[in-house]
Amino acid sequence: MEIIVQKFGGTSLATKEKMEMAAKKVIDAKKEGYDVVVVVSAMGRKGAPYATDTLLNLIQEANQNASPREVDLLLHCGEIISSVVFSQILTSKGYESLALTGAQAGIITDKSFSEARILKIKPDKIKKHLKEGRIVVVTGFQGATEDGELTTLGRGGSDTTATALGVALDAKYVEIFTDVDGIKTADPRIVDNAKTLETVTYSEICQLAHQGAKVIHPRAVEIAMQKDIPIKIRSTFSDTPGTLVTNCRENGQTVDIFAYRIITGITHMGDLSQIRINMHEQKDSSKMQLNILKTIAASKISIDFINISPQEIVFTVAGKNTTKVESILSEMNIKANITRGCAMVSIVGVNMMGVPGVMADSVEALVEKDIQILQTADSYTTVWYLVKEQDIEKAIIALHNKFELGN
């Protein structure tokens, strides 16, 4: 019997009613003749009693400096509660089910608490229960080291669990259930006519995810690519087909996206600060720029959107890190112009390479709406613009309309 993996996020499990709707998706797949492995996140989002952020706040209130090991131990509770409750809902409907922790499911990770990487999966226990006719509900977001220490996989960890299990079990496909009906051409909360994409390639979804789309974690996609396992992104709350992520269509025919799509979608990330440092007074600007980057990196601060020239170095940091970077530069006796309240809007399209006019058209769209462009960058697949956060919604709508991406 073929295996499929279904993953349900916290919003799909936030209430008893929503869990019932999720359970129907599992039962429908079982009725279609599949062996089903379910991966669950903790129930609800921040504020819900068992959500990951709620548990994290609980331990931080006790000790701001709690060790990552202790934090991971506590965070396991959210998914464990979710898996047991969901398993019992399925059992109450006449479908024998049981819950397994990540460790019980054979998920072996390295020792990087809070950001562990999956090293291997021993799926024997899962296969045994499937063979005996059970639905297996696995806790997402977690695993254990070889010596039994419990770990978590970081943000997006439940997506990663689902696709990693899909690879280990040679699943026919992995379904990611969420509160939207697939991958959109832009955030539907901003763009009313954002279109659901019927099919996207692994490369396209990786780019969208890296640039701010939150429907699936890019690491999960990269894992699925290992065995070319299709991913279906669907809504728990509707019967729409959602978006298929694959290198080919389900009938085996290659997806010819070149024939109809240059721009895949518009994504964005907010709460950024732009750091601009003038190098005119530096005798050796290259060495100073290197020193700046190394010093910031040593403080575990990630930087992005880097432009380097002999005259200046410009980059962005997350808003929460601005004060720390300002302090680091001050200690180095370096003056910087800091612009807080920025956002990055990205135009993603794996087929933009060699197509003239994308940059010109996008700049025109922003200029027409009087949006100040603070910084630009581009690659073969993405064009980035840094704008003021107050302009981000206007920028997304302008670009979405310019490239006629809507319904």
C-alpha positions in Angstrom: 0.0 0.0 0.0 1.3 3.5 -0.9 2.2 5.9 1.9 1.4 9.6 2.1 2.5 12.0 4.8 0.1 14.8 5.9 1.3 17.7 8.1 -1.1 20.0 10.0 0.1 23.3 11.4 -1.0 25.0 14.7 -3.8 27.0 13.1 -5.3 23.7 11.7 -5.4 22.3 15.3 -6.3 25.3 17.3 -9.8 24.2 18.3 -11.7 20.9 18.6 -13.8 22.0 15.5 -10.6 22.6 13.4 -9.1 19.3 14.6 -12.3 17.5 13.3 -11.8 19.1 9.9 -8.2 18.0 9.9 -9.2 14.5 10.9 -11.5 14.4 7.9 -8.6 15.0 5.6 -6.7 12.0 7.1 -9.8 9.8 7.0 -10.4 10.7 3.4 -6.9 9.7 2.5 -7.3 6.4 4.4 -10.5 5.7 2.5 -8.6 6.3 -0.8 -6.4 3.3 0.2 -3.3 5.1 1.5 -1.3 4.3 4.6 -1.2 7.7 6.3 1.5 9.2 8.5 0.4 12.5 10.2 2.8 15.1 11.4 1.4 17.7 13.9 2.5 21.0 15.2 1.6 22.3 18.7 -2.0 23.5 18.9 -2.7 27.1 18.1 -0.4 30.1 17.9 1.0 32.5 20.5 -1.5 32.9 23.4 -2.9 29.4 23.0 -2.0 27.4 26.2 0.1 24.7 24.4 1.6 26.8 21.5 5.3 26.8 21.1 5.6 30.6 21.9 3.5 30.2 25.0 5.7 27.4 26.3 8.8 29.5 25.4 7.4 32.5 27.4 6.8 30.1 30.4 10.5 29.1 30.7 11.8 32.6 30.0 9.7 34.0 32.8 11.4 31.4 35.1 14.9 32.0 33.8 15.9 34.3 30.9 19.2 32.3 30.6 17.7 28.8 30.6 20.0 26.3 28.7 19.0 25.3 25.2 18.7 21.7 26.4 16.1 22.6 29.0 14.2 24.8 26.6 14.0 22.0 24.0 12.8 19.6 26.7 9.9 21.9 27.5 9.1 22.7 23.9 8.5 19.0 23.2 5.4 19.2 25.3 3.3 21.2 22.8 3.6 18.7 20.0 3.2 15.7 22.3 -0.1 17.0 23.6 -1.2 17.8 20.1 -0.3 14.3 18.7 -2.1 12.4 21.5 -5.3 14.5 21.3 -5.3 14.2 17.5 -4.6 10.5 17.6 -7.5 10.0 20.0 -9.9 11.9 17.7 -9.0 9.5 14.9 -9.4 6.5 17.1 -12.8 7.7 18.3 -14.0 7.7 14.7 -13.1 4.1 14.2 -9.6 4.5 12.8 -7.0 2.9 14.9 -4.2 5.4 15.6 -1.3 6.0 17.9 1.0 8.9 18.6 4.8 8.8 18.4 7.3 11.4 19.5 10.0 12.3 17.1 12.4 10.1 19.0 10.0 7.1 19.0 9.5 7.6 15.3 13.3 7.2 14.8 14.3 10.8 14.0 18.0 11.1 14.9 19.5 14.6 15.0 22.7 16.3 15.8 23.3 18.0 19.2 22.4 21.6 18.1 19.7 22.3 20.6 16.9 24.6 19.3 18.3 24.3 15.7 19.0 20.6 15.3 19.6 19.0 11.9 18.2 15.6 11.1 21.0 13.1 10.5 18.9 10.1 9.7 15.6 8.5 10.3 15.0 4.9 11.3 11.4 4.3 10.2 11.0 0.7 11.3 8.5 1.4 14.1 6.4 3.6 11.8 6.3 0.9 9.1 5.4 -1.8 11.7 2.3 0.2 12.8 1.3 1.0 9.3 1.5 -2.6 8.3 -0.8 -3.4 11.2 -3.4 -0.9 9.8 -2.8 2.0 12.1 -2.6 5.7 11.3 0.6 7.0 12.8 0.6 10.5 14.3 4.2 11.9 14.8 5.2 15.0 16.7 6.7 17.6 14.3 9.5 19.9 15.1 11.5 17.4 17.2 13.9 14.5 17.4 16.6 13.1 19.6 20.4 12.6 19.5 22.0 9.2 19.3 22.4 9.2 23.1 18.7 10.1 23.8 18.9 13.9 24.3 15.7 15.6 23.1 16.1 18.3 20.5 14.0 20.6 18.4 14.5 21.5 14.7 13.9 25.3 14.8 11.3 27.3 13.1 9.6 25.4 10.3 10.6 22.2 12.0 7.3 20.5 11.5 7.5 21.0 7.7 11.0 19.5 7.9 9.8 16.5 9.9 7.0 15.9 7.3 9.3 15.9 4.2 12.1 14.0 6.0 9.6 11.3 6.8 8.3 11.4 3.3 11.8 10.7 2.0 12.5 8.0 4.6 9.2 6.2 3.9 9.4 6.7 0.1 6.0 8.4 0.3 4.0 9.0 -2.9 3.6 12.7 -1.8 3.6 15.0 1.2 0.7 17.2 2.0 1.2 20.4 4.0 -2.1 21.6 5.4 -2.4 25.2 6.4 -5.0 28.0 6.7 -4.6 29.2 3.0 -5.5 27.2 -0.1 -2.0 27.1 -1.6 0.9 29.3 -2.7 -0.3 32.7 -3.7 1.2 35.2 -6.1 1.3 37.6 -3.1 0.1 37.9 0.4 -3.7 37.7 0.1 -4.1 39.9 3.2 -2.5 42.7 1.1 -3.5 41.9 -2.5 -7.2 41.1 -2.9 -6.8 39.4 -6.3 -3.7 37.3 -5.4 -3.9 34.1 -7.4 -3.3 30.6 -6.2 -0.5 28.9 -8.2 -1.6 25.5 -9.5 2.0 24.2 -9.9 5.4 25.5 -8.8 8.8 24.0 -9.1 11.0 23.2 -6.2 13.3 26.0 -7.2 10.4 28.5 -7.3 9.1 27.6 -3.9 12.5 27.7 -2.4 13.1 31.2 -3.7 9.6 32.3 -2.4 10.2 30.8 1.0 13.7 32.3 1.4 12.3 35.7 0.5 9.5 35.8 3.0 6.6 33.5 2.0 5.7 31.6 5.1 3.6 28.7 3.7 6.4 26.2 3.9 10.0 26.2 5.2 12.7 26.2 2.5 14.7 23.4 4.3 11.6 21.2 4.0 11.5 21.7 0.2 15.2 21.0 -0.1 14.8 17.7 1.6 11.8 16.6 -0.6 14.0 17.4 -3.7 16.4 14.6 -2.6 14.0 12.0 -3.9 11.8 14.2 -6.0 8.8 13.7 -3.7 5.9 16.0 -4.6 4.5 18.4 -2.0 0.9 19.5 -2.0 0.1 22.7 -0.1 -3.6 22.8 0.7 -6.1 24.3 3.1 -7.4 22.3 6.0 -10.7 24.2 5.7 -11.6 23.7 2.0 -11.5 21.1 -0.7 -9.6 23.1 -3.2 -6.6 21.3 -4.8 -4.1 23.8 -3.6 -0.6 24.0 -5.1 1.6 21.1 -6.3 5.3 21.6 -5.7 7.3 19.3 -8.0 9.6 18.9 -10.9 6.9 17.4 -13.0 3.1 17.1 -13.1 1.4 14.1 -11.5 0.9 12.5 -14.9 4.7 12.5 -15.4 4.8 15.2 -18.0 7.4 17.9 -17.5 6.1 21.3 -16.3 6.9 23.8 -19.0 6.8 26.9 -16.9 8.8 28.8 -19.5 5.7 28.8 -21.7 3.6 30.9 -19.4 5.3 32.3 -16.4 8.3 34.7 -16.0 7.3 36.1 -12.6 6.1 33.6 -10.0 5.2 35.9 -7.2 5.9 38.9 -4.9 7.1 38.3 -1.4 8.2 40.6 1.5 9.9 40.8 4.8 9.5 43.7 7.3 11.1 45.1 10.4 14.5 45.7 8.9 17.1 48.4 9.5 19.5 49.7 6.8 23.1 50.4 7.9 25.1 52.7 5.7 28.8 53.3 6.5 30.9 55.8 4.5 34.4 54.6 3.7 35.8 57.9 2.4 37.9 58.6 5.5 39.3 55.0 5.7 42.9 54.4 4.4 42.2 50.7 3.6 38.4 50.4 3.1 38.5 46.7 2.1 40.2 45.7 5.4 37.8 47.9 7.4 34.8 46.4 5.6 36.0 42.9 6.4 36.6 43.8 10.0 33.0 45.2 10.3 31.5 42.1 8.8 33.6 39.7 11.0 32.8 41.6 14.2 29.1 41.6 13.6 29.2 37.9 12.7 31.0 37.2 15.9 28.0 38.6 17.8 25.7 36.0 16.0 23.9 38.7 14.1 22.8 37.9 10.5 23.2 40.6 7.9 21.5 40.7 4.5 21.2 42.8 1.4 24.9 43.7 1.3 26.3 46.2 -1.2 30.1 46.9 -1.0 32.1 49.5 -2.9 35.3 51.4 -2.2 33.2 54.3 -1.0 30.7 52.6 1.3 29.3 49.4 2.8 25.5 49.1 3.0 23.5 46.2 4.6 20.4 45.3 6.5 19.8 43.7 9.8 16.6 42.6 11.6 15.1 45.4 13.5 15.6 43.7 16.9 19.4 43.7 16.2 19.7 47.4 15.3 20.7 48.7 18.8 23.3 45.9 19.1 24.9 46.7 15.7 24.9 50.4 16.6 26.8 49.6 19.8 29.3 47.4 18.0 30.1 50.1 15.4 30.4 52.7 18.1 32.9 50.6 20.0 34.9 50.4 16.7 34.7 54.2 16.4 32.7 53.9 13.2 29.9 56.3 12.3 26.9 54.8 10.5 23.7 56.2 9.0 20.9 54.0 10.3 17.4 53.9 8.7 15.0 52.0 10.9 11.6 50.8 9.8 12.5 49.3 6.4 11.1 46.4 4.5 12.3 44.2 1.6 10.0 43.4 -1.3 11.1 40.6 -3.7 10.1 39.8 -7.2 10.7 36.0 -7.7 10.8 34.2 -11.0 13.1 31.4 -12.0 12.6 32.3 -15.6 13.6 36.0 -15.3 17.1 35.2 -16.4 17.8 36.8 -19.8 14.4 38.5 -20.0 14.9 42.3 -20.5 12.8 44.9 -18.8 12.0 43.3 -15.5 14.1 45.8 -13.5 12.9 48.8 -15.6 9.2 47.8 -15.3 9.5 47.2 -11.5 11.2 50.5 -10.9 8.6 52.3 -13.0 5.8 50.7 -10.9 7.4 51.9 -7.7 8.2 55.4 -9.0 4.6 55.8 -10.3 3.4 55.3 -6.7 6.0 57.7 -5.2 7.7 54.9 -3.3 11.3 55.7 -2.3 13.8 53.0 -3.3 16.5 52.8 -0.6 18.5 49.9 -2.1 18.3 47.3 -4.9 19.9 44.0 -5.7 19.2 41.2 -8.2 20.1 37.7 -9.1 19.2 35.3 -11.9 15.9 34.5 -10.1 15.1 37.5 -7.8 15.0 41.3 -7.8 15.0 42.9 -4.4 14.0 46.4 -3.3 14.4 48.0 0.1 11.7 50.5 0.9 10.2 52.2 3.9 8.0 49.8 5.9 5.1 52.3 5.6 5.2 51.8 1.8 5.4 48.0 1.7 1.8 47.3 1.0 1.6 49.9 -1.7 4.8 48.5 -3.2 3.5 44.9 -3.3 0.2 46.0 -4.9 2.0 48.1 -7.5 4.4 45.3 -8.5 1.6 42.7 -8.5 -0.5 44.9 -10.8 2.5 45.8 -13.1 3.2 42.2 -13.9 -0.5 41.2 -14.1 -0.1 38.4 -11.6 -3.7 38.5 -10.2 -6.9 36.7 -11.1 
